[in-house]
């Protein structure tokens, strides 16, 4: 994977953001990751050894008409772009899960993926006011602007110190 910064980013740099800096409705675009055949195969060998992820020649006759990345590889690429361009390392306290995870189109060698985000919810915890829940819709689009992945990611973030 090769990555570079995206063109559309929020006013507050992600490294300096707290929960309050993620306004509901904000949309942004982050990074680009180019998918490499060798990395598709290496990921599949280790984590998802299905033939259409492992064998470029054999995959030609498979259900996708060629080699494709594992959905879990695609999710990992999303997480890399999400962590590098969107999620605040200053405020992040981890996350309780992911909802609505879907792989909507195959990801192929040479595809370049871009992450788009939309803040769905950012609310302080009533029991722990130093933190809160951030819900973000994440989508990956390929170079043809076709959505290949989407999910709703949940994160716990610190609130701005007083």
C-alpha positions as CSV (number, residue, x, y, z in Angstrom):
1,X,0.0,0.0,0.0
2,X,1.1,3.5,-0.7
3,X,-0.7,6.4,1.0
4,X,-0.8,10.1,0.7
5,X,-2.9,12.8,2.4
6,X,-6.4,13.6,1.2
7,X,-7.6,16.8,-0.4
8,X,-10.5,17.6,1.9
9,X,-9.8,17.7,5.6
10,X,-11.5,19.4,8.7
11,X,-10.4,22.8,10.0
12,X,-8.8,21.3,13.2
13,X,-6.0,18.9,12.3
14,X,-6.8,15.3,13.4
15,X,-3.8,15.2,15.7
16,X,-5.2,18.0,17.7
17,X,-8.9,17.1,17.8
18,X,-11.0,16.2,20.8
19,X,-14.6,14.9,20.8
20,X,-16.0,18.5,20.4
21,X,-14.0,18.9,17.2
22,X,-16.1,16.3,15.4
23,X,-19.4,18.2,14.6
24,X,-22.3,16.0,13.5
25,X,-22.8,16.1,9.8
26,X,-19.2,17.0,9.0
27,X,-17.9,15.1,5.9
28,X,-14.3,14.8,4.8
29,X,-12.0,12.8,2.6
30,X,-8.7,11.3,3.7
31,X,-5.7,9.7,2.1
32,X,-5.2,7.4,-0.8
33,X,-4.1,3.8,-0.6
34,X,-3.0,1.9,-3.8
35,X,-3.6,-1.8,-3.5
36,X,-0.6,-4.0,-4.5
37,X,-0.9,-7.6,-5.8
38,X,1.9,-8.9,-3.7
39,X,0.3,-7.4,-0.5
40,X,-3.1,-9.0,-1.5
41,X,-1.4,-12.4,-1.7
42,X,0.7,-12.0,1.4
43,X,-2.4,-10.9,3.5
44,X,-4.4,-13.9,2.1
45,X,-1.6,-16.4,2.8
46,X,-1.6,-15.3,6.4
47,X,-5.2,-14.5,7.2
48,X,-7.7,-15.4,4.4
49,X,-6.4,-18.3,2.2
50,X,-9.1,-18.5,-0.4
51,X,-8.0,-19.1,-4.0
52,X,-9.4,-15.8,-5.4
53,X,-7.1,-14.0,-3.0
54,X,-4.1,-16.2,-3.5
55,X,-3.7,-17.3,-7.1
56,X,-3.8,-14.6,-9.9
57,X,-4.0,-17.2,-12.7
58,X,-6.5,-19.4,-11.0
59,X,-8.6,-16.5,-9.9
60,X,-9.3,-15.7,-13.6
61,X,-11.8,-18.6,-13.7
62,X,-13.2,-17.8,-10.2
63,X,-16.3,-16.0,-9.2
64,X,-14.7,-12.5,-9.5
65,X,-12.9,-13.0,-12.8
66,X,-9.5,-12.2,-11.3
67,X,-7.6,-11.7,-8.1
68,X,-9.3,-9.6,-5.4
69,X,-8.3,-8.4,-1.9
70,X,-9.7,-10.1,1.1
71,X,-12.5,-8.0,2.6
72,X,-10.5,-8.1,5.8
73,X,-7.5,-6.6,3.9
74,X,-9.8,-3.9,2.6
75,X,-11.0,-3.2,6.2
76,X,-7.3,-3.0,7.3
77,X,-6.6,-0.4,4.6
78,X,-9.6,1.6,5.8
79,X,-8.3,1.5,9.3
80,X,-4.9,2.7,8.2
81,X,-6.4,5.7,6.4
82,X,-8.8,6.3,9.3
83,X,-6.0,6.3,11.9
84,X,-3.6,8.4,9.8
85,X,-6.0,11.1,8.7
86,X,-9.1,11.1,10.8
87,X,-8.9,9.6,14.3
88,X,-7.3,11.8,16.9
89,X,-4.2,10.1,18.5
90,X,-4.5,12.7,21.3
91,X,-8.1,11.9,22.2
92,X,-8.7,8.3,21.1
93,X,-9.4,5.8,23.9
94,X,-10.2,2.9,21.5
95,X,-13.5,1.7,20.3
96,X,-16.3,-0.6,21.3
97,X,-17.0,-1.9,17.8
98,X,-18.1,-1.5,14.2
99,X,-21.6,-1.7,12.8
100,X,-23.0,-2.1,9.3
101,X,-19.7,-3.6,7.9
102,X,-20.1,-4.3,4.2
103,X,-17.9,-5.0,1.2
104,X,-19.8,-3.7,-1.7
105,X,-17.4,-4.4,-4.6
106,X,-14.2,-6.3,-5.1
107,X,-11.0,-4.5,-4.6
108,X,-8.4,-5.4,-7.2
109,X,-4.6,-5.0,-7.7
110,X,-3.9,-1.4,-8.8
111,X,-7.1,0.1,-7.3
112,X,-6.5,3.3,-5.4
113,X,-8.8,3.8,-2.4
114,X,-9.9,7.0,-0.8
115,X,-11.6,7.2,2.6
116,X,-14.7,9.4,3.1
117,X,-16.1,10.1,6.5
118,X,-19.3,11.5,7.9
119,X,-19.7,12.3,11.6
120,X,-23.1,10.7,12.7
121,X,-22.9,11.3,16.4
122,X,-20.5,12.9,18.9
123,X,-21.9,12.9,22.5
124,X,-20.4,13.2,25.9
125,X,-20.8,10.4,28.3
126,X,-23.2,11.2,31.2
127,X,-21.3,8.9,33.6
128,X,-17.7,9.9,32.5
129,X,-17.8,13.5,31.3
130,X,-14.1,13.4,30.3
131,X,-15.0,11.3,27.3
132,X,-17.7,10.5,24.8
133,X,-18.8,8.4,21.9
134,X,-18.0,9.2,18.3
135,X,-20.0,7.4,15.6
136,X,-18.6,7.8,12.1
137,X,-19.8,6.5,8.7
138,X,-16.8,5.4,6.8
139,X,-16.7,4.6,3.1
140,X,-13.9,3.6,0.7
141,X,-14.1,4.5,-2.9
142,X,-11.9,3.3,-5.7
143,X,-10.4,5.4,-8.5
144,X,-13.7,5.1,-10.5
145,X,-15.6,6.6,-7.6
146,X,-17.2,3.2,-6.9
147,X,-18.0,2.4,-3.3
148,X,-16.1,-0.8,-2.3
149,X,-16.6,-0.7,1.5
150,X,-18.7,0.9,4.2
151,X,-19.2,0.7,7.9
152,X,-20.1,2.7,11.0
153,X,-17.1,2.9,13.3
154,X,-17.6,3.6,17.1
155,X,-14.8,5.3,19.0
156,X,-14.4,6.6,22.6
157,X,-12.7,10.0,22.6
158,X,-11.5,12.3,25.3
159,X,-13.3,15.7,25.6
160,X,-11.2,18.9,25.6
161,X,-9.5,19.4,29.0
162,X,-10.8,22.4,30.9
